[in-house]
Amino acid sequence: MGDVRRIDLGYFVRPADEAGAAHPRIEPVFGYLVRRPEGLLLFDTGMGSHPDVDAHYRPTRRTLHTALEQAGVTTDEVTMVVNCHLHFDHCGGNPLFTGLPIVVQDKELATARKTADYTLPELVDFAGAHYLEVSGETELWPGVWVIPTPGHTDGHQSVAVRRPDGTVVLAGQARDDATTYGRDALALKSGHDIPYPKWVERLVELDPRAIVFAHDAAVWMPGERKD
């Protein structure tokens, strides 16, 4: 994907009742790097740690330093962090970025601060935390937008990156997997009375060449493109 690169931050075991399945489900945890002339954007920072969290999810972490090193960069090169949302498995490395802009929807930050057991508080209000709160769709750099994609949380957001060969969307946990998003897109296209999240219409407008996710290694790609 050229100037968009996936980084592997480990995996965890989602209990069966959370997965809505008969058995627990192992899920990867991915972050993404976006390199642009304006700087290096990091989308999601991996899993935080707490005894209760570890007992519940049995995570196997890959440190952010290790993941970035394999991608050929260091934390010092990151100029902006974007979290799709502030659950523990998406903002675990945020405290490494004191003073750096961390982009979050204002309602997501408010929820994380006021809701018990929403996340690990030390990952949100750490010393030197510097949030760039946005409300709704916002262009961060030319051709790079955050787009509200609520559902998993009310303040969930995705990032769209315009490239010469088409737009790549970093969807985070807007959907758990590429297959579910594909069904949403088909529901919109079909015109049948089948519900889908309203934000799917905005992503379809972008005519994406690829959509990637936080907990799924699969990449959604369209069956055909206008070009």
N, C-alpha and C positions, 0 to 999 in steps of 0.2 A: 504493500500500500504506500510505498514511497515515503512521504514525510509523516506517515502514521505508523507507529510500531507498537505491537503488543508486548507487554512484559508479564512474566509468570510470577505470581506472588503466593503460590501455594494452593491448598485446598482444605475443605472441611467436610464434615459429615452432617447433612441436614436430617434431623429426626423424621421418622415416617409421618408423624402427625402434621409437621410443617410442610413436608413435601406433598401431602395429600396422596400418599401411596401406601402400599402394604409393607414396604421396606424402606429403611433409610436410603438416602441418595448422596453420593459423593459429588461435590461441586467444586470446580476450579475457581480461583480468584485471579482475575486479570486486571491490570492497569494498562494505560496506553500513553505513549509519548507522541506529541505533535510538535514537529520542528518547523518553524516559520521564520521569516526574516526578523520578525519582532522578538523572537525568543523561543524558549522551549517550554511547552505546556505539559504538565503531568496530570492525567485524568485518573483519579483514585490512587490510594497509597497503601493498600493492603490491610491486613488484619491486626487489630489491637489485641492486647492480652489481659486476661483477668481469670482467676481460678474458676469462677462460675461459668464464664464463657467457654473456657477450655474444657470443662467437664461436660458441658452441654453439646458443643459442636466438634470436639476432638480435632482441632485444626492442626495441620502441618504447614508451618509458615516458611516462606522463602523471603529473606530479608529484602527490604527495598534497596539497600546498598548493593546486595548481590545481583538483584534483577537489573538495576541500572548499569552496574559494571558490565554485565553481559551484553547490554545494549550499547556499550561504548560511551556512557556518560556518567557523571557523578551528580550528587544532590546539589552541589554548588552551581551546576549549569542550569538547573531548573529555574525558570523566571516566573512561573505562575502555576498554581495548583487549582484544579477544579474537582470537586467531589460531586458525583451524581446524587448522593445523599449522605447522611452522617451516621448510618449504622456502623457498628464496630469494624465490619469487614471491608469498609470502603475508605475509612479515614485513619487507619491505624498508624500510618507514617506521618501524619500531619505535623506532629510536634517537632519533626526534623526541620521544618521550614519556618522557623521563627522570623517574623518581619516580612515574609513573602506574601503577596496577595493570594488568598484562598477564596475562590469564587463559589458562592452558594446562594440559592434562592433564600430570600429573607424569611419566608414562612418555614423553610426547613431548619434554619438556624434557631428560630424562635421555638419550634417544636422540640428540637434537641435539648434546648436549655430548660424547658419547663416540664417536660414529660418524664416521669420516673421510668427507669429501665428501658428507655428508648435507645440509649447508646452508652458508651463509657465516657463520663463527663470529662475526664482528664484528657481525652482526645479532642475535645471541643474548646474548652477554655484553659488552654495551657499558656504558660508565660510566653509572651511575644506573639501570640496569635493575632493575625491581621486579616480580617475578613473583608472581602469585597462583596457586599450584599447586593443582589440584583432582584428585580421583581418582573418576572416574565422574560420573554425573548430578548436577548441582548447580544450585540456584536462586540466581541472582545478584541479581536484584531480583524483587519480586512479579510473577509472570507471565512472567519471562524466565529460561530455563534453558540451560545447556550440556549437551549430550547426546553421549556417546561414539558415534562412527560409524566404527569402525576398518575398515581395508581398504587405502586408499591408503597410510596409515601406521598403525602400531599405536595411536598416540596421537591420531588424528584426532578432532575434535569438531565438532559443529554447534550452532547456537543456535536455540531455539524461542521465539517471541514471541507471547504470547496477546493477542489484540485482541478488541474487542466483536463483530466480524464473523467471527471465526475465527482460527486460529493460522497464522502465517507461519513457515516454517523456512528458516534460512540454512544451506544444506547444504555450503557450501564445495566441497571436492573429494571429498566422500563418494562421489559418482559424477561422472564427467566431464561428463555432460549429463543433461538432463531426460528424454530418451527412455530411457536406461538405467535410471534410477530408476523410471520408469513400468512398465517390464518387470518390475522386482523386485516392485513393488506388486501387479501382476497375478499374478505367480507365487504370492505369498502368498494372494491372494484365490481363486485357482483351486483350490487344494488338490492340484494335481498335484505329482509328485515332481521339481520343478525348483528348483535351489538359489538362494538369495538371502541377502544378509547378514542376520544375526539382528537388527540394529538397525532394519531396515525395520519390524518389528513394533511397535517403540516409536513410530516416526513415524506409522504408521497409527493407533495408539491416540490420537494427538493430533488426529485428524480435520482435517488441515491444509487450509486454503483455497488455499494456494500454497506451493511450495517453489522456492527460487532457488539458483543455483550460482555458483561462482567463475569457471568457464571456459566458461560457456554463457549466452547472452543469453535463451534460452527459459525460460519459467516453467512448471513442472509444476502443473497444476490437476486436481482430481478430475472424473471424468465426471459425478458426482452427489454431493450432500451430504445429510446427514440433515436439515438445516434447509431 
